[in-house]
């Protein structure tokens, strides 16, 4: 049994690893509006059966150290896996984390056995749809006022609730935790304007045909339309990729329906 306490890499990335070793590990990459706590509801059951690693990407949760060069989540993931001794894995990414997962699979193809991409976002979004544009405007306006609470609430409103339902529908605990995680990310990175973000050239969306591992894409029917477009691009771009769409949920199906997500993940791994 691995140690489940929070540990840090030499470059300041916070992570936890737990579960019985021996089989191919599972690596979980959180969404851009959360941190590794988004996996809390499934973590005990997952690690009872599988060797699993979850981390806070730099600028989220407990990964507070500024990058020495450009902000490069793929490089941080690679360092983390190397330092904990994971040579290959099943890679699960949510939203922004799904983009990181795809970029990692392209950069290090021999290290990825399979991909489970949940509501693919980040570098996988190619279209600024009207609902996405409305969210960006709401977040930008709040950030210009220096109102981190309002900016975090804009993220909760557009991503957790989604554009098709009100805030009274989603579990209040889920909304509160996402607000907390997103506000934490704003606090950590608000003085990082001088830091460049590493961008693969060519972009991952133009290289999807190079991915040759089993891939499943999960979306929520109540999500922002740009995510559905990204999911279609990924599903058609990766040969043999499968797509599942859950009704009644938005951008965080793993948090809204953790038991159902754990079942999907377990069946995928098995």
C-alpha positions in Angstrom: 0.0 0.0 0.0 1.4 3.4 -1.0 1.5 6.5 1.2 -1.7 8.6 0.8 -0.2 11.7 2.5 0.4 14.9 0.5 4.0 14.9 -0.9 5.9 17.3 -3.1 8.2 16.9 -6.1 11.5 18.6 -6.3 9.8 21.3 -8.3 7.0 21.9 -5.9 4.1 19.9 -7.3 1.8 18.5 -4.6 0.5 15.0 -5.1 -0.9 11.9 -3.4 -0.3 8.3 -4.4 -2.2 5.4 -2.8 -3.4 1.9 -3.6 -2.0 -1.6 -4.2 1.0 -1.5 -6.5 1.8 -4.1 -9.3 -0.6 -3.2 -12.0 -0.5 -0.2 -14.4 -1.2 2.9 -12.2 -4.0 5.4 -12.8 -3.1 9.1 -13.0 -5.8 11.7 -12.4 -5.6 15.3 -13.7 -8.1 17.8 -12.4 -10.2 20.4 -14.2 -9.1 24.0 -14.6 -11.8 25.2 -12.1 -10.8 22.7 -9.4 -7.7 21.0 -7.9 -7.1 17.4 -6.9 -9.9 17.6 -4.3 -12.4 17.1 -7.2 -11.5 13.4 -7.0 -12.2 13.2 -3.2 -15.6 11.3 -3.6 -14.0 8.5 -5.7 -10.5 8.4 -4.2 -11.1 5.9 -1.3 -12.9 3.3 -3.5 -10.5 3.8 -6.4 -7.4 3.3 -4.3 -8.9 0.3 -2.6 -8.5 -1.5 -6.0 -6.0 0.5 -8.0 -2.6 2.1 -7.7 -3.5 5.8 -8.2 -1.8 9.2 -8.4 -3.5 12.6 -8.2 -1.8 15.9 -8.3 -2.4 19.6 -8.1 -1.2 21.2 -11.3 1.0 24.2 -10.8 -1.0 27.2 -9.6 -3.8 25.1 -8.1 -4.4 23.7 -4.6 -1.1 23.1 -2.8 1.2 23.5 -5.9 1.9 27.1 -5.1 5.5 27.4 -6.4 6.1 29.7 -9.3 7.5 28.0 -12.4 11.2 28.6 -13.1 10.5 29.1 -16.8 7.3 28.9 -18.7 4.1 27.4 -17.2 4.2 23.8 -18.6 1.8 21.3 -17.0 2.9 18.5 -19.2 6.5 18.9 -18.0 5.3 19.1 -14.4 3.3 15.9 -14.9 6.3 14.2 -16.4 8.5 15.2 -13.5 6.0 14.0 -11.0 5.6 10.6 -12.6 9.3 10.2 -12.9 10.0 11.1 -9.3 7.3 8.7 -8.0 8.5 5.9 -10.2 5.5 5.7 -12.6 6.8 4.6 -16.1 3.4 4.2 -17.7 -0.2 4.8 -16.7 -3.9 5.0 -17.5 -4.4 8.8 -17.8 -7.7 10.4 -16.7 -8.1 14.1 -17.4 -11.0 16.5 -16.7 -11.6 19.7 -18.8 -8.3 21.5 -18.9 -6.8 18.3 -17.5 -8.1 16.4 -20.5 -6.1 18.8 -22.7 -3.0 18.1 -20.6 -3.6 14.4 -20.9 -3.8 14.5 -24.7 -0.7 16.7 -24.9 1.1 14.2 -22.6 0.1 11.3 -24.7 1.5 13.0 -27.8 4.7 14.0 -26.0 5.3 10.7 -24.3 3.2 8.0 -26.2 5.0 5.0 -24.7 3.9 6.1 -21.2 0.2 6.1 -21.8 -1.9 2.9 -21.9 -5.3 4.6 -22.2 -7.1 7.9 -22.0 -10.3 8.8 -20.3 -11.1 12.4 -21.2 -13.9 14.0 -19.2 -15.6 17.1 -20.7 -12.5 17.9 -22.8 -11.4 21.5 -22.6 -8.3 23.6 -22.3 -6.1 23.2 -25.4 -8.9 21.0 -27.0 -11.3 23.9 -27.3 -11.1 25.5 -30.8 -14.4 27.4 -31.0 -15.4 30.3 -28.8 -19.2 29.7 -28.8 -21.6 32.4 -27.6 -22.0 30.8 -24.1 -18.3 30.5 -23.7 -17.9 34.1 -24.8 -20.5 35.1 -22.2 -18.6 33.3 -19.5 -15.3 34.9 -20.5 -16.8 38.3 -20.3 -18.3 37.7 -16.9 -15.0 36.4 -15.5 -12.9 39.2 -17.1 -15.2 41.9 -15.7 -14.9 40.5 -12.2 -11.1 40.2 -12.5 -10.8 43.7 -13.7 -12.6 44.9 -10.6 -10.3 42.7 -8.5 -13.3 40.7 -7.2 -12.0 37.2 -6.9 -15.2 36.0 -5.3 -17.3 37.2 -8.3 -14.8 35.7 -10.7 -15.0 32.3 -8.9 -18.8 32.6 -8.9 -18.8 33.2 -12.6 -16.9 29.9 -13.1 -19.4 28.1 -10.8 -22.3 29.6 -12.6 -21.2 28.8 -16.1 -19.4 25.5 -15.6 -20.9 23.8 -12.5 -24.5 24.9 -13.1 -24.1 25.2 -16.8 -26.0 27.6 -19.1 -29.2 25.6 -18.9 -30.1 25.5 -15.2 -30.1 27.6 -12.1 -27.8 27.4 -9.1 -30.5 25.7 -6.9 -30.3 22.5 -8.9 -26.7 21.4 -8.2 -25.6 20.1 -4.8 -24.7 23.1 -2.7 -21.6 21.3 -1.4 -20.3 20.8 -4.9 -20.8 24.5 -5.8 -19.1 25.6 -2.6 -16.1 23.4 -3.0 -15.6 24.4 -6.7 -15.9 28.1 -5.6 -13.2 27.5 -3.0 -10.9 25.6 -5.4 -11.2 28.2 -8.2 -10.7 31.1 -5.8 -7.6 29.4 -4.5 -6.2 29.2 -8.1 -6.9 32.9 -8.7 -5.1 33.8 -5.5 -2.1 31.7 -6.4 -1.7 33.0 -10.0 -2.9 36.6 -9.7 0.8 37.8 -9.8 1.9 35.5 -12.6 1.1 37.8 -15.5 4.8 37.8 -16.4 4.9 34.1 -16.9 4.5 32.6 -20.4 2.5 29.5 -20.9 4.1 26.7 -23.0 2.1 25.9 -26.1 2.8 22.9 -28.2 3.5 23.6 -31.9 1.6 22.2 -33.7 -1.4 22.3 -31.4 -2.7 19.0 -30.0 -5.9 19.3 -31.9 -3.9 19.0 -35.1 -2.2 15.8 -34.0 -5.1 13.7 -32.7 -4.6 11.1 -35.4 -1.2 10.3 -33.8 -2.9 8.9 -30.6 -3.2 5.1 -30.8 -4.3 4.1 -27.3 -7.9 3.2 -26.3 -9.7 6.5 -25.6 -13.1 7.2 -24.1 -14.7 10.7 -24.0 -17.3 11.6 -21.4 -19.5 14.7 -21.6 -22.4 16.3 -19.8 -25.5 17.2 -21.8 -25.9 20.5 -19.9 -22.4 21.7 -20.5 -21.3 24.7 -22.5 -21.6 24.0 -26.2 -17.8 24.5 -26.9 -17.2 21.3 -24.9 -19.5 19.3 -27.1 -17.7 20.6 -30.1 -14.3 19.7 -28.6 -15.6 16.2 -27.7 -16.7 15.6 -31.2 -13.3 16.7 -32.5 -11.5 14.4 -30.2 -13.8 11.5 -30.8 -13.5 11.8 -34.6 -9.8 12.6 -34.5 -8.6 9.7 -32.4 -9.2 6.4 -34.2 -11.5 4.1 -32.3 -12.4 6.7 -29.6 -15.7 6.2 -27.8 -18.1 8.9 -26.7 -20.5 8.8 -23.8 -22.9 11.7 -23.0 -24.7 11.9 -19.6 -28.0 13.7 -19.4 -28.7 16.0 -16.5 -25.1 17.0 -15.7 -22.9 19.8 -16.8 -19.1 20.2 -16.8 -18.2 18.1 -13.8 -19.9 14.7 -14.1 -17.3 13.1 -11.8 -18.4 15.5 -9.0 -22.1 15.5 -9.7 -22.4 11.7 -10.0 -19.3 10.2 -8.3 -20.7 6.7 -7.9 -21.7 6.5 -11.6 -18.3 7.9 -12.6 -16.5 5.5 -10.4 -18.4 2.6 -12.1 -17.5 4.0 -15.5 -13.9 4.4 -14.5 -13.7 0.9 -13.0 -15.2 -0.7 -16.0 -12.8 1.2 -18.2 -9.8 0.1 -16.2 -11.0 -3.5 -16.0 
